[in-house]
């Protein structure tokens, strides 16, 4: 059984009984921290499809869910760097170091290709499956 199958199996009874968690917008020191994320281009087929699925899931899940799959919010977290904080000044030395490190890493790695292969329910979200693949198919 895959991890996604396990997530679905454990989430189903919680969702059926409406005892699942609901993600809320970020709060100081909470989830959704300063992170390295990959986002689909806003005008891409993937972005539009994730937005459509998010709207469908929201209608089924009921009120009170923060819809992180919407266009402009959908993302793949690469690495959380620190806890959430409402005000992040792009000129901060720490943020500049993060940016510089990511620019160097991105230049060395080249473009990322992400293939979304499915969706699953978890106790707190609808999660996309994007299995890791080798960046160099010949390896």
Biotite code that builds the C-alpha atoms (Angstrom):
import biotite.structure as struc

atoms = struc.array([
    struc.Atom([0.000, 0.000, 0.000], chain_id="A", res_id=1, res_name="UNK", atom_name="CA", element="C"),
    struc.Atom([1.398, 3.415, -0.943], chain_id="A", res_id=2, res_name="UNK", atom_name="CA", element="C"),
    struc.Atom([1.775, 6.292, 1.500], chain_id="A", res_id=3, res_name="UNK", atom_name="CA", element="C"),
    struc.Atom([-1.035, 8.097, -0.326], chain_id="A", res_id=4, res_name="UNK", atom_name="CA", element="C"),
    struc.Atom([-3.299, 5.038, 0.061], chain_id="A", res_id=5, res_name="UNK", atom_name="CA", element="C"),
    struc.Atom([-2.469, 4.980, 3.790], chain_id="A", res_id=6, res_name="UNK", atom_name="CA", element="C"),
    struc.Atom([-3.297, 8.693, 4.132], chain_id="A", res_id=7, res_name="UNK", atom_name="CA", element="C"),
    struc.Atom([-6.633, 8.168, 2.399], chain_id="A", res_id=8, res_name="UNK", atom_name="CA", element="C"),
    struc.Atom([-7.498, 5.103, 4.476], chain_id="A", res_id=9, res_name="UNK", atom_name="CA", element="C"),
    struc.Atom([-6.799, 6.888, 7.764], chain_id="A", res_id=10, res_name="UNK", atom_name="CA", element="C"),
    struc.Atom([-8.586, 10.082, 6.670], chain_id="A", res_id=11, res_name="UNK", atom_name="CA", element="C"),
    struc.Atom([-11.809, 8.561, 5.343], chain_id="A", res_id=12, res_name="UNK", atom_name="CA", element="C"),
    struc.Atom([-13.486, 7.834, 8.709], chain_id="A", res_id=13, res_name="UNK", atom_name="CA", element="C"),
    struc.Atom([-12.466, 11.248, 10.064], chain_id="A", res_id=14, res_name="UNK", atom_name="CA", element="C"),
    struc.Atom([-13.915, 13.030, 7.053], chain_id="A", res_id=15, res_name="UNK", atom_name="CA", element="C"),
    struc.Atom([-17.108, 10.928, 7.086], chain_id="A", res_id=16, res_name="UNK", atom_name="CA", element="C"),
    struc.Atom([-17.688, 11.826, 10.731], chain_id="A", res_id=17, res_name="UNK", atom_name="CA", element="C"),
    struc.Atom([-16.639, 15.486, 10.147], chain_id="A", res_id=18, res_name="UNK", atom_name="CA", element="C"),
    struc.Atom([-13.807, 15.101, 12.683], chain_id="A", res_id=19, res_name="UNK", atom_name="CA", element="C"),
    struc.Atom([-11.072, 16.074, 10.261], chain_id="A", res_id=20, res_name="UNK", atom_name="CA", element="C"),
    struc.Atom([-8.893, 19.146, 10.766], chain_id="A", res_id=21, res_name="UNK", atom_name="CA", element="C"),
    struc.Atom([-9.413, 22.339, 8.834], chain_id="A", res_id=22, res_name="UNK", atom_name="CA", element="C"),
    struc.Atom([-6.422, 24.349, 7.671], chain_id="A", res_id=23, res_name="UNK", atom_name="CA", element="C"),
    struc.Atom([-6.750, 28.002, 8.499], chain_id="A", res_id=24, res_name="UNK", atom_name="CA", element="C"),
    struc.Atom([-4.842, 31.019, 7.223], chain_id="A", res_id=25, res_name="UNK", atom_name="CA", element="C"),
    struc.Atom([-1.348, 31.409, 8.711], chain_id="A", res_id=26, res_name="UNK", atom_name="CA", element="C"),
    struc.Atom([-0.703, 32.829, 12.161], chain_id="A", res_id=27, res_name="UNK", atom_name="CA", element="C"),
    struc.Atom([2.542, 34.058, 13.737], chain_id="A", res_id=28, res_name="UNK", atom_name="CA", element="C"),
    struc.Atom([4.846, 31.142, 14.499], chain_id="A", res_id=29, res_name="UNK", atom_name="CA", element="C"),
    struc.Atom([2.455, 28.612, 12.953], chain_id="A", res_id=30, res_name="UNK", atom_name="CA", element="C"),
    struc.Atom([2.205, 26.569, 9.797], chain_id="A", res_id=31, res_name="UNK", atom_name="CA", element="C"),
    struc.Atom([2.952, 27.948, 6.337], chain_id="A", res_id=32, res_name="UNK", atom_name="CA", element="C"),
    struc.Atom([6.425, 29.196, 7.223], chain_id="A", res_id=33, res_name="UNK", atom_name="CA", element="C"),
    struc.Atom([8.997, 31.032, 5.154], chain_id="A", res_id=34, res_name="UNK", atom_name="CA", element="C"),
    struc.Atom([9.780, 28.225, 2.713], chain_id="A", res_id=35, res_name="UNK", atom_name="CA", element="C"),
    struc.Atom([11.226, 27.280, -0.612], chain_id="A", res_id=36, res_name="UNK", atom_name="CA", element="C"),
    struc.Atom([8.261, 26.324, -2.808], chain_id="A", res_id=37, res_name="UNK", atom_name="CA", element="C"),
    struc.Atom([7.636, 25.499, -6.427], chain_id="A", res_id=38, res_name="UNK", atom_name="CA", element="C"),
    struc.Atom([4.455, 26.948, -7.891], chain_id="A", res_id=39, res_name="UNK", atom_name="CA", element="C"),
    struc.Atom([2.823, 26.082, -11.189], chain_id="A", res_id=40, res_name="UNK", atom_name="CA", element="C"),
    struc.Atom([2.623, 29.058, -13.544], chain_id="A", res_id=41, res_name="UNK", atom_name="CA", element="C"),
    struc.Atom([-0.695, 30.856, -12.922], chain_id="A", res_id=42, res_name="UNK", atom_name="CA", element="C"),
    struc.Atom([-1.779, 30.428, -16.546], chain_id="A", res_id=43, res_name="UNK", atom_name="CA", element="C"),
    struc.Atom([-0.840, 26.732, -16.766], chain_id="A", res_id=44, res_name="UNK", atom_name="CA", element="C"),
    struc.Atom([-3.207, 23.821, -17.264], chain_id="A", res_id=45, res_name="UNK", atom_name="CA", element="C"),
    struc.Atom([-2.006, 22.372, -13.941], chain_id="A", res_id=46, res_name="UNK", atom_name="CA", element="C"),
    struc.Atom([-2.803, 25.584, -12.061], chain_id="A", res_id=47, res_name="UNK", atom_name="CA", element="C"),
    struc.Atom([-6.304, 25.762, -13.543], chain_id="A", res_id=48, res_name="UNK", atom_name="CA", element="C"),
    struc.Atom([-6.972, 22.075, -12.897], chain_id="A", res_id=49, res_name="UNK", atom_name="CA", element="C"),
    struc.Atom([-5.804, 22.291, -9.263], chain_id="A", res_id=50, res_name="UNK", atom_name="CA", element="C"),
    struc.Atom([-8.035, 25.340, -8.803], chain_id="A", res_id=51, res_name="UNK", atom_name="CA", element="C"),
    struc.Atom([-11.020, 23.427, -10.248], chain_id="A", res_id=52, res_name="UNK", atom_name="CA", element="C"),
    struc.Atom([-10.372, 20.418, -7.988], chain_id="A", res_id=53, res_name="UNK", atom_name="CA", element="C"),
    struc.Atom([-9.975, 22.742, -4.992], chain_id="A", res_id=54, res_name="UNK", atom_name="CA", element="C"),
    struc.Atom([-13.405, 24.241, -5.652], chain_id="A", res_id=55, res_name="UNK", atom_name="CA", element="C"),
    struc.Atom([-14.927, 20.756, -5.983], chain_id="A", res_id=56, res_name="UNK", atom_name="CA", element="C"),
    struc.Atom([-13.283, 19.597, -2.748], chain_id="A", res_id=57, res_name="UNK", atom_name="CA", element="C"),
    struc.Atom([-14.405, 22.739, -0.899], chain_id="A", res_id=58, res_name="UNK", atom_name="CA", element="C"),
    struc.Atom([-18.009, 22.135, -1.903], chain_id="A", res_id=59, res_name="UNK", atom_name="CA", element="C"),
    struc.Atom([-17.798, 18.576, -0.538], chain_id="A", res_id=60, res_name="UNK", atom_name="CA", element="C"),
    struc.Atom([-15.770, 19.378, 2.594], chain_id="A", res_id=61, res_name="UNK", atom_name="CA", element="C"),
    struc.Atom([-18.036, 22.095, 3.884], chain_id="A", res_id=62, res_name="UNK", atom_name="CA", element="C"),
    struc.Atom([-17.214, 25.526, 5.281], chain_id="A", res_id=63, res_name="UNK", atom_name="CA", element="C"),
    struc.Atom([-14.157, 26.594, 7.234], chain_id="A", res_id=64, res_name="UNK", atom_name="CA", element="C"),
    struc.Atom([-11.347, 25.312, 5.026], chain_id="A", res_id=65, res_name="UNK", atom_name="CA", element="C"),
    struc.Atom([-8.492, 27.478, 3.793], chain_id="A", res_id=66, res_name="UNK", atom_name="CA", element="C"),
    struc.Atom([-8.232, 26.538, 0.123], chain_id="A", res_id=67, res_name="UNK", atom_name="CA", element="C"),
    struc.Atom([-4.500, 26.236, -0.518], chain_id="A", res_id=68, res_name="UNK", atom_name="CA", element="C"),
    struc.Atom([-4.973, 24.632, -3.934], chain_id="A", res_id=69, res_name="UNK", atom_name="CA", element="C"),
    struc.Atom([-6.361, 27.817, -5.455], chain_id="A", res_id=70, res_name="UNK", atom_name="CA", element="C"),
    struc.Atom([-4.503, 29.553, -8.258], chain_id="A", res_id=71, res_name="UNK", atom_name="CA", element="C"),
    struc.Atom([-1.699, 31.519, -6.600], chain_id="A", res_id=72, res_name="UNK", atom_name="CA", element="C"),
    struc.Atom([-1.655, 29.276, -3.507], chain_id="A", res_id=73, res_name="UNK", atom_name="CA", element="C"),
    struc.Atom([-1.022, 25.812, -4.949], chain_id="A", res_id=74, res_name="UNK", atom_name="CA", element="C"),
    struc.Atom([2.567, 24.793, -4.354], chain_id="A", res_id=75, res_name="UNK", atom_name="CA", element="C"),
    struc.Atom([5.026, 22.009, -3.704], chain_id="A", res_id=76, res_name="UNK", atom_name="CA", element="C"),
    struc.Atom([7.058, 22.665, -0.568], chain_id="A", res_id=77, res_name="UNK", atom_name="CA", element="C"),
    struc.Atom([10.738, 21.942, -1.134], chain_id="A", res_id=78, res_name="UNK", atom_name="CA", element="C"),
    struc.Atom([11.961, 23.046, 2.286], chain_id="A", res_id=79, res_name="UNK", atom_name="CA", element="C"),
    struc.Atom([10.575, 25.006, 5.236], chain_id="A", res_id=80, res_name="UNK", atom_name="CA", element="C"),
    struc.Atom([13.187, 27.521, 6.404], chain_id="A", res_id=81, res_name="UNK", atom_name="CA", element="C"),
    struc.Atom([11.610, 29.056, 9.509], chain_id="A", res_id=82, res_name="UNK", atom_name="CA", element="C"),
    struc.Atom([8.214, 29.478, 11.174], chain_id="A", res_id=83, res_name="UNK", atom_name="CA", element="C"),
    struc.Atom([5.479, 31.646, 9.681], chain_id="A", res_id=84, res_name="UNK", atom_name="CA", element="C"),
    struc.Atom([5.685, 35.366, 10.235], chain_id="A", res_id=85, res_name="UNK", atom_name="CA", element="C"),
    struc.Atom([3.263, 37.885, 8.800], chain_id="A", res_id=86, res_name="UNK", atom_name="CA", element="C"),
    struc.Atom([5.832, 40.508, 7.830], chain_id="A", res_id=87, res_name="UNK", atom_name="CA", element="C"),
    struc.Atom([8.822, 39.370, 5.806], chain_id="A", res_id=88, res_name="UNK", atom_name="CA", element="C"),
    struc.Atom([10.970, 42.163, 4.397], chain_id="A", res_id=89, res_name="UNK", atom_name="CA", element="C"),
    struc.Atom([12.692, 41.004, 1.188], chain_id="A", res_id=90, res_name="UNK", atom_name="CA", element="C"),
    struc.Atom([15.653, 43.240, 2.132], chain_id="A", res_id=91, res_name="UNK", atom_name="CA", element="C"),
    struc.Atom([16.335, 41.362, 5.402], chain_id="A", res_id=92, res_name="UNK", atom_name="CA", element="C"),
    struc.Atom([19.841, 39.844, 5.415], chain_id="A", res_id=93, res_name="UNK", atom_name="CA", element="C"),
    struc.Atom([18.410, 36.393, 6.229], chain_id="A", res_id=94, res_name="UNK", atom_name="CA", element="C"),
    struc.Atom([15.958, 36.554, 3.328], chain_id="A", res_id=95, res_name="UNK", atom_name="CA", element="C"),
    struc.Atom([18.748, 37.772, 1.033], chain_id="A", res_id=96, res_name="UNK", atom_name="CA", element="C"),
    struc.Atom([20.864, 34.737, 2.060], chain_id="A", res_id=97, res_name="UNK", atom_name="CA", element="C"),
    struc.Atom([17.942, 32.401, 1.348], chain_id="A", res_id=98, res_name="UNK", atom_name="CA", element="C"),
    struc.Atom([17.432, 34.025, -2.046], chain_id="A", res_id=99, res_name="UNK", atom_name="CA", element="C"),
    struc.Atom([21.110, 33.858, -2.931], chain_id="A", res_id=100, res_name="UNK", atom_name="CA", element="C"),
    struc.Atom([21.348, 30.187, -1.947], chain_id="A", res_id=101, res_name="UNK", atom_name="CA", element="C"),
    struc.Atom([18.257, 29.327, -4.000], chain_id="A", res_id=102, res_name="UNK", atom_name="CA", element="C"),
    struc.Atom([19.512, 31.249, -7.026], chain_id="A", res_id=103, res_name="UNK", atom_name="CA", element="C"),
    struc.Atom([22.804, 29.329, -6.889], chain_id="A", res_id=104, res_name="UNK", atom_name="CA", element="C"),
    struc.Atom([21.043, 25.999, -6.429], chain_id="A", res_id=105, res_name="UNK", atom_name="CA", element="C"),
    struc.Atom([18.555, 26.697, -9.224], chain_id="A", res_id=106, res_name="UNK", atom_name="CA", element="C"),
    struc.Atom([21.326, 27.728, -11.605], chain_id="A", res_id=107, res_name="UNK", atom_name="CA", element="C"),
    struc.Atom([23.204, 24.490, -10.890], chain_id="A", res_id=108, res_name="UNK", atom_name="CA", element="C"),
    struc.Atom([20.119, 22.234, -11.026], chain_id="A", res_id=109, res_name="UNK", atom_name="CA", element="C"),
    struc.Atom([18.278, 23.742, -13.979], chain_id="A", res_id=110, res_name="UNK", atom_name="CA", element="C"),
    struc.Atom([14.510, 23.656, -14.504], chain_id="A", res_id=111, res_name="UNK", atom_name="CA", element="C"),
    struc.Atom([12.333, 21.437, -12.319], chain_id="A", res_id=112, res_name="UNK", atom_name="CA", element="C"),
    struc.Atom([9.772, 19.201, -13.950], chain_id="A", res_id=113, res_name="UNK", atom_name="CA", element="C"),
    struc.Atom([6.950, 18.066, -11.727], chain_id="A", res_id=114, res_name="UNK", atom_name="CA", element="C"),
    struc.Atom([4.440, 15.423, -12.787], chain_id="A", res_id=115, res_name="UNK", atom_name="CA", element="C"),
    struc.Atom([1.298, 15.339, -10.673], chain_id="A", res_id=116, res_name="UNK", atom_name="CA", element="C"),
    struc.Atom([0.009, 11.768, -10.808], chain_id="A", res_id=117, res_name="UNK", atom_name="CA", element="C"),
    struc.Atom([-3.035, 11.953, -8.573], chain_id="A", res_id=118, res_name="UNK", atom_name="CA", element="C"),
    struc.Atom([-4.789, 13.355, -5.545], chain_id="A", res_id=119, res_name="UNK", atom_name="CA", element="C"),
    struc.Atom([-5.646, 11.928, -2.148], chain_id="A", res_id=120, res_name="UNK", atom_name="CA", element="C"),
    struc.Atom([-7.556, 12.994, 0.910], chain_id="A", res_id=121, res_name="UNK", atom_name="CA", element="C"),
    struc.Atom([-5.732, 13.382, 4.190], chain_id="A", res_id=122, res_name="UNK", atom_name="CA", element="C"),
    struc.Atom([-7.149, 14.279, 7.588], chain_id="A", res_id=123, res_name="UNK", atom_name="CA", element="C"),
    struc.Atom([-6.491, 17.954, 6.823], chain_id="A", res_id=124, res_name="UNK", atom_name="CA", element="C"),
    struc.Atom([-6.118, 18.441, 3.089], chain_id="A", res_id=125, res_name="UNK", atom_name="CA", element="C"),
    struc.Atom([-6.438, 17.271, -0.451], chain_id="A", res_id=126, res_name="UNK", atom_name="CA", element="C"),
    struc.Atom([-2.855, 16.479, -1.397], chain_id="A", res_id=127, res_name="UNK", atom_name="CA", element="C"),
    struc.Atom([-1.360, 16.075, -4.848], chain_id="A", res_id=128, res_name="UNK", atom_name="CA", element="C"),
    struc.Atom([0.982, 13.190, -5.557], chain_id="A", res_id=129, res_name="UNK", atom_name="CA", element="C"),
    struc.Atom([4.165, 14.231, -7.321], chain_id="A", res_id=130, res_name="UNK", atom_name="CA", element="C"),
    struc.Atom([6.554, 11.287, -7.038], chain_id="A", res_id=131, res_name="UNK", atom_name="CA", element="C"),
    struc.Atom([10.245, 12.000, -7.112], chain_id="A", res_id=132, res_name="UNK", atom_name="CA", element="C"),
    struc.Atom([11.901, 11.246, -10.396], chain_id="A", res_id=133, res_name="UNK", atom_name="CA", element="C"),
    struc.Atom([15.502, 11.462, -11.416], chain_id="A", res_id=134, res_name="UNK", atom_name="CA", element="C"),
    struc.Atom([16.368, 14.858, -12.894], chain_id="A", res_id=135, res_name="UNK", atom_name="CA", element="C"),
    struc.Atom([18.573, 13.008, -15.366], chain_id="A", res_id=136, res_name="UNK", atom_name="CA", element="C"),
    struc.Atom([16.654, 10.115, -16.987], chain_id="A", res_id=137, res_name="UNK", atom_name="CA", element="C"),
    struc.Atom([19.897, 8.547, -18.226], chain_id="A", res_id=138, res_name="UNK", atom_name="CA", element="C"),
    struc.Atom([21.160, 7.991, -14.674], chain_id="A", res_id=139, res_name="UNK", atom_name="CA", element="C"),
])
